[in-house]
Amino acid sequence: MIEIIYDLSVLEGSCYIEILPDIYKGECWNSSSIFFTEDNFGYILPAIATRSLITLLSMK
């Protein structure tokens, strides 16, 4: 199961992928973000990449 981390206080170190549901404001570790470990993000990356490719191809 893929774990989504919502609580900044449980993060240890810096090996996380941050998804910010807003415009980037030059800061990391935002309280409105969700976080994935690198391993967990690797499981969903193919779906994101496939969707991005489909969107790119439909723009032609």
Beta strands, then each sheet from edge to edge (+ up, - down):
strand 1: 16-19
strand 2: 34-37
sheet 1: 1+ 2-
end
